[in-house]
Amino acid sequence: MALLSDPQAWLSFLTLAVLEIVLGIDNIIFLSILVDRLPRAQRRSGRYLGLGFAMLTRIALLFSITWLATLTDTLFTVLGNAISGRDLILFGGGAFLVIKSIMEIRDMLGGRLPERRPGMMNSFWLVIAQIGVIDIVFSLDSVFTAVGLANHIEVMIAAIVASVLVMMVVSSAVSRFIDQHPTIKVLALAFLVLVGGALIGEALDVDIPKGCFYFAMAFSAVVEWININLRRRTGSGS
């Protein structure tokens, strides 16, 4: 109860919640593209279960912060570069994002639609598992940041739960928007390729300014939004 009357705790909660939402944008995009492979009747539950699983993985990472600290220890060196467990996770996750996104773009250019087979629960749970695993990659740095910003694990957990609830609310709209506009989906996949490349670069100690990175993507999104509105006015469709 003392935390509820502590202004510092509330400030930490709001800061962490906003941080989790902002850092979760790429996760929502990845989730939307994966869930699009499911039959329409399963997509809503897929989004909620995927985000719920992601929330549990983030909370689990918080409780294993001692183990997380060991991820920065050097495991071996390659060409004079120290490689840690964190580097391996970032590299693997980045490579997965790049390969997965390029394959999706290839399928779109080839005119192939994703397979949607009703009743294929293995596919459904495979999508949920991919969402949870890639969320671990996205969450590593945010979890370290959360520990640095807040002194109470209750505040950290509350911020994660609040941010995931917000993402559950907006994920349907994001998925619907991406599904309705194929060019937006290509842009989103290109964004994920860049995110994957940035993760690989970070794993190899290559400094990539994230400000320039996100500005370029935001600028591209604004240009695409203008193009969508122009196509609507001229009646040329999406």
Backbone torsions as a table, in degrees:
resi	resn	phi	psi	omega
1	MET	NA	-28.9	-179.6
2	ALA	-62.7	-32.4	-179.8
3	LEU	-65.3	-32.3	-178.3
4	LEU	-66.3	-24.7	-179.7
5	SER	-102.7	8.6	-178.9
6	ASP	-97.5	111.5	-179.6
7	PRO	-60.1	-34.1	-179.9
8	GLN	-65.0	-37.1	178.5
9	ALA	-66.0	-41.0	178.5
10	TRP	-66.0	-39.1	178.4
11	LEU	-63.9	-42.6	177.9
12	SER	-63.7	-40.6	179.5
13	PHE	-61.2	-48.6	-178.6
14	LEU	-65.1	-41.4	179.8
15	THR	-62.3	-45.9	-178.9
16	LEU	-67.6	-40.1	-179.6
17	ALA	-62.1	-46.1	178.6
18	VAL	-63.4	-42.1	178.9
19	LEU	-60.5	-44.3	-179.7
20	GLU	-64.3	-38.5	179.6
21	ILE	-66.7	-46.2	-179.4
22	VAL	-62.8	-46.2	-179.7
23	LEU	-71.0	-16.0	-179.2
24	GLY	-88.6	-1.0	-178.8
25	ILE	-60.7	-47.0	179.9
26	ASP	-65.1	-30.5	177.3
27	ASN	-68.0	-39.4	178.2
28	ILE	-64.0	-40.9	178.9
29	ILE	-62.6	-46.1	179.5
30	PHE	-62.8	-42.9	178.8
31	LEU	-60.8	-43.8	-177.8
32	SER	-61.9	-40.3	-178.6
33	ILE	-71.3	-39.1	177.9
34	LEU	-66.9	-45.1	-177.2
35	VAL	-65.3	-25.4	179.2
36	ASP	-62.4	-18.6	178.3
37	ARG	-78.6	-14.6	-178.2
38	LEU	-84.1	155.9	171.1
39	PRO	-56.3	148.5	-174.1
40	ARG	-55.7	-35.5	-177.7
41	ALA	-67.5	-20.7	-177.2
42	GLN	-100.3	-5.7	-171.8
43	ARG	-67.9	-42.0	-179.0
44	ARG	-63.0	-47.7	178.9
45	SER	-65.9	-32.8	177.1
46	GLY	-63.7	-42.2	178.0
47	ARG	-63.4	-47.5	-176.8
48	TYR	-67.1	-43.2	178.7
49	LEU	-66.9	-38.6	178.5
50	GLY	-63.0	-45.8	179.0
51	LEU	-69.1	-36.1	177.2
52	GLY	-64.1	-41.8	177.5
53	PHE	-64.5	-40.6	177.7
54	ALA	-61.8	-39.7	178.6
55	MET	-62.2	-43.0	180.0
56	LEU	-64.7	-37.9	179.3
57	THR	-66.1	-37.9	179.1
58	ARG	-67.0	-41.3	178.7
59	ILE	-65.5	-39.8	177.8
60	ALA	-61.9	-38.0	177.8
61	LEU	-63.8	-36.8	177.8
62	LEU	-61.7	-43.2	-178.5
63	PHE	-73.3	-15.2	179.0
64	SER	-108.6	32.9	-175.3
65	ILE	-61.3	-30.8	176.6
66	THR	-62.9	-42.3	176.5
67	TRP	-66.5	-38.0	179.4
68	LEU	-60.4	-37.2	-179.2
69	ALA	-60.7	-31.1	-179.3
70	THR	-74.8	-14.3	-179.2
71	LEU	-67.6	-20.2	179.9
72	THR	-86.5	-5.1	178.1
73	ASP	-73.3	143.2	-178.8
74	THR	-69.9	127.8	176.4
75	LEU	-93.3	-43.4	177.6
76	PHE	-162.0	173.9	179.7
77	THR	-120.9	144.9	177.4
78	VAL	-130.1	116.4	-179.3
79	LEU	53.0	39.1	177.9
80	GLY	84.9	-3.8	179.2
81	ASN	-96.4	128.4	178.5
82	ALA	-75.6	129.0	-179.3
83	ILE	-110.9	125.6	179.2
84	SER	-111.9	174.1	176.7
85	GLY	-61.8	-38.4	177.8
86	ARG	-61.4	-41.5	179.1
87	ASP	-61.9	-40.8	-179.9
88	LEU	-65.1	-40.6	179.5
89	ILE	-65.8	-44.8	179.5
90	LEU	-64.2	-41.8	-179.8
91	PHE	-64.9	-46.7	179.5
92	GLY	-62.2	-44.7	178.9
93	GLY	-65.4	-41.2	178.4
94	GLY	-63.6	-43.5	178.5
95	ALA	-63.1	-40.3	178.1
96	PHE	-61.9	-44.7	179.7
97	LEU	-62.3	-45.8	-178.4
98	VAL	-62.1	-49.4	-177.5
99	ILE	-64.5	-46.2	-178.7
100	LYS	-61.4	-44.2	-177.9
101	SER	-68.2	-41.9	178.8
102	ILE	-63.4	-39.1	177.8
103	MET	-64.3	-38.7	178.1
104	GLU	-65.7	-42.3	178.9
105	ILE	-63.8	-41.3	178.5
106	ARG	-60.3	-43.0	179.5
107	ASP	-64.4	-39.0	179.1
108	MET	-65.9	-42.6	179.9
109	LEU	-67.0	-30.3	179.1
110	GLY	-83.5	-2.1	178.6
111	GLY	76.3	17.0	-179.6
112	ARG	-93.6	130.8	177.6
113	LEU	-87.8	148.2	176.8
114	PRO	-63.2	145.9	179.9
115	GLU	-69.8	132.6	178.7
116	ARG	-130.7	96.3	-175.6
117	ARG	-111.0	109.6	179.2
118	PRO	-59.0	141.8	176.5
119	GLY	84.8	-4.1	179.6
120	MET	-83.0	80.7	-176.0
121	MET	-65.4	-28.8	176.9
122	ASN	-60.9	-41.9	177.5
123	SER	-64.1	-40.9	-179.8
124	PHE	-59.9	-50.5	-177.7
125	TRP	-72.7	-24.6	175.3
126	LEU	-67.0	-39.4	176.2
127	VAL	-62.2	-45.6	179.8
128	ILE	-60.6	-42.8	-179.4
129	ALA	-63.8	-41.5	179.0
130	GLN	-63.1	-39.4	178.7
131	ILE	-62.5	-45.8	-179.1
132	GLY	-65.6	-41.1	-178.6
133	VAL	-67.0	-46.3	-178.3
134	ILE	-68.8	-26.7	176.9
135	ASP	-65.6	-32.2	176.9
136	ILE	-61.2	-41.2	178.8
137	VAL	-64.2	-45.5	-179.6
138	PHE	-66.3	-26.9	-170.5
139	SER	-90.0	-14.4	-173.8
140	LEU	-53.2	-54.6	-176.8
141	ASP	-68.5	-35.9	-179.4
142	SER	-68.3	-32.4	177.3
143	VAL	-68.1	-43.1	176.0
144	PHE	-60.4	-40.4	178.5
145	THR	-65.2	-41.1	179.9
146	ALA	-60.1	-43.0	179.5
147	VAL	-64.0	-33.4	179.4
148	GLY	-75.9	-26.3	-176.8
149	LEU	-90.8	-29.5	-175.6
150	ALA	-123.2	145.9	-179.6
151	ASN	-98.2	-10.6	-176.1
152	HIS	-118.2	127.5	-178.8
153	ILE	-66.7	-25.8	177.1
154	GLU	-62.5	-39.1	179.0
155	VAL	-66.0	-42.2	179.9
156	MET	-62.4	-45.3	-179.0
157	ILE	-64.7	-42.4	179.5
158	ALA	-61.7	-39.2	179.5
159	ALA	-66.4	-40.6	178.8
160	ILE	-64.7	-45.1	-180.0
161	VAL	-62.2	-45.2	-179.5
162	ALA	-62.5	-43.0	-179.1
163	SER	-65.7	-38.8	179.6
164	VAL	-67.9	-37.8	176.9
165	LEU	-62.1	-41.0	176.7
166	VAL	-62.9	-43.1	-179.9
167	MET	-65.1	-34.1	176.2
168	MET	-63.1	-37.5	-178.8
169	VAL	-68.5	-43.2	-174.2
170	VAL	-88.3	-15.3	-174.6
171	SER	-63.0	-37.2	179.7
172	SER	-62.4	-44.3	-179.9
173	ALA	-65.3	-41.2	179.2
174	VAL	-63.8	-45.8	179.6
175	SER	-61.3	-42.9	-179.0
176	ARG	-65.1	-41.0	-179.1
177	PHE	-65.8	-44.1	179.5
178	ILE	-64.9	-39.1	-178.9
179	ASP	-67.1	-33.6	-177.3
180	GLN	-78.9	-21.5	-175.5
181	HIS	-125.5	97.2	-178.3
182	PRO	-56.9	-34.7	-179.4
183	THR	-67.9	-31.9	175.7
184	ILE	-67.1	-37.5	178.8
185	LYS	-63.6	-41.0	177.1
186	VAL	-62.6	-42.6	178.5
187	LEU	-62.5	-41.6	178.8
188	ALA	-63.9	-40.4	178.6
189	LEU	-66.9	-38.5	176.6
190	ALA	-63.2	-37.9	176.7
191	PHE	-61.3	-42.4	179.4
192	LEU	-67.7	-33.2	174.6
193	VAL	-62.2	-42.8	178.5
194	LEU	-65.7	-41.1	178.1
195	VAL	-61.3	-44.5	177.8
196	GLY	-62.0	-42.0	177.0
197	GLY	-62.6	-38.4	178.2
198	ALA	-66.1	-38.5	177.8
199	LEU	-65.0	-41.4	177.4
200	ILE	-64.2	-43.8	178.2
201	GLY	-60.8	-41.1	179.0
202	GLU	-64.8	-38.1	178.4
203	ALA	-64.5	-30.5	-179.0
204	LEU	-96.0	12.6	178.8
205	ASP	62.8	32.3	174.1
206	VAL	-94.7	120.9	-175.8
207	ASP	-78.9	113.2	176.7
208	ILE	-115.1	111.9	-179.0
209	PRO	-59.3	113.8	-176.5
210	LYS	-70.3	-26.9	178.4
211	GLY	-61.9	-47.7	178.1
212	CYS	-64.6	-38.6	-178.9
213	PHE	-60.3	-51.9	-178.2
214	TYR	-72.4	-30.3	177.1
215	PHE	-64.2	-42.6	179.4
216	ALA	-61.1	-42.2	179.9
217	MET	-69.0	-39.2	178.1
218	ALA	-64.5	-41.1	178.6
219	PHE	-62.3	-43.1	178.8
220	SER	-63.0	-39.4	179.5
221	ALA	-64.5	-40.1	178.9
222	VAL	-64.8	-43.7	178.4
223	VAL	-61.3	-41.7	179.5
224	GLU	-67.2	-36.7	176.7
225	TRP	-62.4	-40.5	177.1
226	ILE	-64.2	-42.4	179.2
227	ASN	-62.3	-40.6	179.2
228	ILE	-61.4	-44.7	179.6
229	ASN	-66.1	-37.1	177.5
230	LEU	-65.5	-41.1	179.4
231	ARG	-65.4	-36.6	177.8
232	ARG	-64.2	-41.3	-177.6
233	ARG	-69.9	-34.3	-179.4
234	THR	-88.0	-5.6	177.3
235	GLY	73.5	23.2	-179.2
236	SER	-92.4	5.2	177.3
237	GLY	78.5	-168.5	-176.6
238	SER	-100.1	NA	NA
